Amino acid sequence: MSVATQAGPATARSRPAVRRRPSRRRRLIGLAFAAPAIAYLAVFQMFPMLYGLYLSFTSYSPLDRGAPRFVGLGNYAALAGSAEFLQSVGVTVQFVAEVLPFAVGIALGLALLANRRVRGIGLWRAGLFLPRIVPLTAVSLVWLWLYSPDGWFNSLLADAGLRPHTWLLDEDTALHAVAVMRVWKALGGNMVLFLAGLQAIPKTLYEAAALDGAGAWARFRHVTLPGLRPVMVYVITVNIVYLAQSFAEIFILTGGGPLGSTTTTNFLIYQQAFQNNQFGSASAMAFVLFALIFAFSFVAMRGMGRRS
């Protein structure tokens, strides 16, 4: 009896648990709930992307009243020798390089300040986040006035006894002026992400570091930065994606000028498609831009991941 009793549970434990497959009715119900999202992605995301990829291998203008004419890699070969396109890529890279360090670094500093427990900190956080919820078009219009000849910046120069400056009409300062506005716009969203990351770091790590004699800088370097690394990767990647696709601020503030000094690749795609009616060339530019964004994002993610 004892042997049988002891063998019984062992035999029962050795049997693998049988998983019940969901019934046909359950699968159909789940598919029915997912169908609207699947249809939306297929109609408004996948189909336009695949059709744009097809157009990138064609020569097509709606004004010709004809079907797209297949040209193979002709559009991509033309882009390789296009000075205008290569200049727009350089402007895009410069714009991202100017905005990204300040948008990330200043936002991290603001998050460290907003993470303190002081009176009125909620109002301080709300004020810092305010630029994030204001539409980019509205922000661009406000900064267009700030940069105007009678705007606030030129009023400050006049009060200091200096001559006013045409910020957005000068080839040397136009892109920098747009970059300053874009840094200000990005601070709120980045700050909130860093603040969430800071509050997720266990307090016990700071207490242990303090017991080991670590100062403020040592705690920031060896506790805060490693704890924020996943958030840092996300913030840098998302900012690269958004900045490389800048359009609204360029359209409103400079229109791509002067002399193409602020014509980003995304803005050039708009001009090629909706002003020059060259949809094939514009589609090829869009996929080259996609490849560049993917490459920069991949390098950023791998670089931060290797450090971790």
Secondary structure, 3 states (H helix, E strand, C coil): CHHHHHHHHHHHHHCCCCCCCCCHHHHHHHHHHHHHHHHHHHHHHHHHHHHHHHHCCEECCHHHCCCCEECCCHHHHHHHCCHHHHHHHHHHHHHHHHHHHHHHHHHHHHHHHHCCCCCCHHHHHHHHHHHHHCCHHHHHHHHHHHCCCCCHHHHHHHHCCCCCCCCCCCCCCHHHHHHHHHHHHHHHHHHHHHHHHHHHCCHHHHHHHHHCCCCHHHHHHHHHHHHHHHHHHHHHHHHHHHHHCCCHHHHHHCCCCCCCCCCCHHHHHHHHHHHCCCHHHHHHHHHHHHHHHHHHHHHHHHHHHHHC
